[in-house]
Amino acid sequence: MHAQPSRVRSFLFEQLDIRGAWVQLGSAWREMTAGRDYPQPALELLGQLAAVTTLITANLKQTGRLTFQLRGAGEVSLLVMDCDEQLRLRGMARTIPDLAAGSVPALLGDGALTLTLDTADMRQPYQSHVPLQGETLAAVFEHYLAQSEQLPTRLWLAASRETAAGLLLQALPGAAARDADGWNRMQILADTVQADELLGLGAIKLIERLFPEEDVRVFDPRPVSYHCPYDAAKIHSMLRGVGQAECEAIIAEQGEIRVHDDICNHEYVLDAAAVAALFTPKDAASLHAEANGKASAVKGTSK
């Protein structure tokens, strides 16, 4: 199957006060999983998490960075997905190599879902933790969203090695007054969706297939991308925190320091000279030049 571009689209059933969102991740999903040999069950879970994280981030009332972590005692011990207000994704899974298919409880075991939301106007990020409840990832997030947003919510998720996709429906507060059977009817129609339709059809064709008799307003698509660049400064800061003595001991034993960034799948290698430079005091001229460089970088990226 040829992967579609990565994009998300919101839509609204105008006569029903029911909203929805559709996402399809092609290139962004392939970039995220490149070089990672995830077994199929873990890959599908991570792809579904990428899809639902994008859907929720795209519908946030306040802009910010949203991170979901699913931790458990099962053979898939960790799933992480992070998405910012520009819909830039990054994520990873921690699992055993030989993994058999199974339900969420079978794969993750007893665990918890943690949400972290970080916005510019927050002094510290908001966090919430809920137990994993549901046989599928869609059911886990339906339960979470029903509690956190107080809105009836349904999700349909699918993922392959090429594409990850999802569909979300939510009944707004006035839905029952507009049409007492509307929410039930939309769920029944959406329940007919097949995984290959989620993965292969565009938003318009999928909506026309599922809801042919409904008056639906579809909004413009928003692009989604994978964003996990190298960040040597972060690694250098971490090593300075470890301390010079410990770093030099590793160099003496191994000849180099290797740091693997799990979420971005980047490898950082520092030899003895690079480690020595981390702990070499900078003269006034170097500090001044670095300060100017930082100032220029900030100025260049300001809006």
C-alpha positions in Angstrom: 0.0 0.0 0.0 1.3 3.4 -0.9 1.5 5.7 2.1 -0.5 8.9 1.9 0.9 12.3 2.9 0.6 13.0 6.6 -2.4 15.2 7.4 -5.3 15.8 9.7 -8.8 17.2 8.9 -11.6 18.2 11.2 -15.2 18.0 10.2 -18.6 18.9 11.7 -22.1 17.4 11.3 -23.8 20.7 11.2 -27.4 19.4 11.8 -26.3 17.2 14.7 -23.8 19.1 16.9 -21.4 16.2 16.4 -17.8 16.8 15.5 -15.1 14.6 14.1 -11.5 14.4 13.0 -9.6 12.2 10.6 -5.8 11.6 10.4 -3.6 9.7 8.1 0.2 9.5 8.7 2.3 8.4 5.8 5.8 9.9 5.5 5.8 11.1 9.1 5.1 7.6 10.3 7.7 6.0 8.0 10.3 8.4 9.2 9.5 7.7 12.9 9.9 4.0 12.5 12.9 4.0 10.1 15.7 1.9 11.5 13.6 0.5 14.2 12.8 -3.2 13.9 9.6 -3.2 15.9 7.6 -6.5 15.9 4.2 -6.1 14.2 2.0 -5.9 17.3 4.2 -3.2 18.9 4.3 -1.3 15.6 0.6 -1.3 15.3 0.1 -0.1 18.9 2.7 2.7 18.4 1.0 3.7 15.1 -2.4 3.9 16.7 -0.9 6.0 19.5 0.6 8.3 16.9 -2.8 8.7 15.2 -4.8 9.4 18.4 -2.2 11.8 19.7 -2.4 13.8 16.5 -6.2 13.8 16.6 -6.2 15.1 20.2 -3.5 17.7 19.7 -5.2 19.1 16.6 -8.4 19.6 18.7 -6.8 21.2 21.8 -8.4 24.4 22.9 -5.0 25.8 23.9 -1.8 25.4 21.9 1.0 23.4 23.5 3.0 20.2 23.5 1.1 17.0 24.3 2.8 13.8 25.4 1.2 10.4 26.1 3.0 7.6 27.9 1.6 4.1 28.3 3.6 2.1 30.8 2.9 -1.4 31.8 4.4 -4.6 33.2 3.9 -6.5 29.9 6.1 -7.4 27.0 5.4 -3.9 25.6 6.7 -2.0 28.6 6.5 1.5 27.2 4.8 3.5 24.5 5.6 7.3 24.1 4.2 9.8 21.7 4.8 13.5 21.7 3.1 16.2 19.5 3.5 20.0 19.5 1.2 22.8 18.3 2.7 22.6 14.8 1.7 18.9 14.7 5.3 17.7 14.8 5.5 14.1 16.1 8.0 11.9 17.7 7.6 8.6 19.6 9.0 5.2 20.4 8.1 1.8 21.9 10.0 -0.4 24.2 9.3 -4.1 23.6 10.7 -7.6 23.3 11.8 -8.7 19.8 9.5 -11.8 19.6 6.1 -10.5 20.3 2.8 -12.3 19.7 -0.4 -10.4 18.9 -2.8 -9.7 21.7 -5.1 -7.3 23.4 -3.8 -4.2 25.2 -4.0 -5.9 28.6 -2.1 -8.9 27.2 0.7 -6.8 25.6 1.0 -4.0 28.2 -0.1 -5.8 31.3 -1.4 -3.7 34.3 -0.3 -0.2 33.6 -1.3 3.4 33.3 -1.8 6.2 30.8 -0.1 9.5 31.5 -0.9 12.7 29.8 1.5 15.7 30.0 0.4 19.0 28.5 2.9 21.9 28.4 1.8 25.3 27.2 3.5 28.7 27.2 1.2 30.1 29.9 1.7 27.3 32.4 4.2 27.6 35.2 4.7 23.8 35.1 3.2 21.2 32.8 -0.2 19.7 33.6 -0.2 15.9 34.2 -2.9 13.3 34.6 -2.7 9.6 35.2 -5.4 7.0 34.6 -5.3 3.1 34.7 -5.3 1.4 31.3 -8.9 0.3 30.8 -9.9 -1.3 27.5 -9.1 -4.2 25.3 -7.9 -2.0 22.4 -6.0 1.3 22.3 -9.1 3.0 20.9 -11.1 1.8 24.0 -8.4 3.0 26.3 -8.6 6.5 24.9 -12.4 6.5 24.6 -12.5 5.9 28.3 -9.8 8.6 29.0 -11.5 11.2 26.8 -15.0 10.6 28.2 -13.6 11.3 31.7 -11.3 14.2 30.8 -13.5 16.1 28.3 -16.9 15.0 29.6 -18.0 14.3 26.0 -19.1 11.0 24.6 -16.3 10.0 22.3 -15.6 7.1 19.8 -12.3 6.2 18.1 -11.3 4.0 15.2 -7.6 3.4 14.8 -5.4 1.4 12.4 -1.7 1.1 11.6 0.6 -0.8 9.2 4.3 -0.4 8.4 3.4 2.2 5.8 0.6 4.2 7.3 -1.1 5.0 10.6 -4.7 6.4 10.7 -7.6 7.3 12.9 -11.1 8.6 13.0 -12.6 10.4 16.0 -16.2 11.4 16.7 -17.5 13.5 19.7 -21.0 14.4 20.7 -21.1 18.1 21.6 -23.3 19.3 24.6 -26.2 20.2 22.4 -26.3 17.0 20.3 -29.1 15.2 22.1 -31.4 18.3 21.8 -30.7 18.6 18.1 -31.4 14.9 17.3 -32.1 12.4 20.0 -30.9 9.5 17.8 -28.1 11.4 16.0 -25.2 10.2 18.1 -26.3 6.6 18.1 -26.8 6.7 14.3 -23.3 8.2 13.6 -21.7 5.5 15.8 -23.5 2.7 14.0 -22.4 4.1 10.6 -18.8 4.7 11.7 -18.6 1.1 13.1 -18.8 -0.2 9.5 -15.3 1.3 8.7 -12.6 -1.2 7.8 -8.9 -0.9 8.6 -7.9 -0.8 5.0 -10.4 2.1 4.4 -8.9 4.1 7.3 -5.4 3.5 5.9 -6.2 4.0 2.3 -9.1 6.4 1.7 -8.8 10.2 1.9 -10.9 12.2 4.3 -13.6 13.2 1.8 -14.0 9.7 0.3 -14.1 8.1 3.8 -16.8 10.6 5.0 -18.8 10.1 1.9 -18.6 6.3 2.3 -19.6 6.3 6.0 -22.1 9.2 6.1 -23.6 9.5 2.7 -26.9 11.1 3.9 -25.4 13.6 6.3 -24.7 17.3 6.0 -20.9 17.4 6.8 -18.7 20.5 6.8 -15.0 19.4 6.2 -12.3 21.8 7.2 -9.0 22.4 5.4 -6.3 19.8 6.1 -3.3 20.5 8.4 0.1 18.9 7.6 1.7 16.6 10.2 5.4 15.9 10.3 8.0 13.9 12.1 10.4 16.1 14.0 13.3 14.7 16.1 16.5 16.4 15.1 20.0 15.8 16.6 20.5 17.8 19.8 24.1 17.6 20.8 23.7 20.4 23.4 21.2 18.3 25.3 23.7 15.4 25.5 26.6 17.7 26.4 24.5 19.1 29.3 23.6 15.6 30.5 27.2 14.6 30.5 28.3 17.7 32.4 25.7 16.7 35.0 27.2 13.2 35.2 30.5 14.9 36.0 34.1 15.0 34.7 35.4 12.2 36.8 32.7 9.7 35.7 33.1 10.7 32.1 36.8 10.3 32.1 36.5 6.9 33.8 34.2 5.7 30.9 36.8 7.0 28.4 39.6 5.2 30.2 37.6 2.0 30.2 35.9 2.1 26.8 37.8 4.7 24.7 34.7 6.7 24.0 31.2 7.6 25.3 28.2 6.4 23.4 24.8 7.8 24.3 21.6 6.5 22.5 18.6 8.8 22.4 15.8 6.3 22.5 12.9 8.5 21.4 14.7 9.9 18.4 16.9 6.8 17.7 20.0 8.9 17.4 23.5 7.8 18.5 26.0 10.3 20.0 29.7 9.3 20.2 32.3 11.4 22.0 36.0 10.6 22.1 38.5 11.7 24.7 39.1 15.1 23.1 35.3 15.8 22.9 34.8 14.9 26.5 37.8 17.1 27.6 36.3 20.0 25.7 33.1 19.7 27.7 34.9 20.4 30.9 37.4 23.0 29.6 36.7 26.5 31.0 35.9 29.0 28.2 37.7 32.3 28.0 35.8 35.6 27.8 36.0 35.8 24.1 34.5 32.4 23.6 31.7 33.1 26.0 31.0 36.4 24.3 30.9 34.7 20.9 28.7 31.9 22.1 26.3 34.5 23.7 26.1 36.4 20.4 25.5 33.1 18.5 22.6 32.3 20.9 21.2 35.7 20.6 21.3 35.5 16.8 19.6 32.1 16.8 16.8 33.4 19.0 16.3 36.5 16.9 16.3 34.4 13.8 13.5 32.1 15.0 11.3 34.7 16.7 7.9 35.4 15.3 
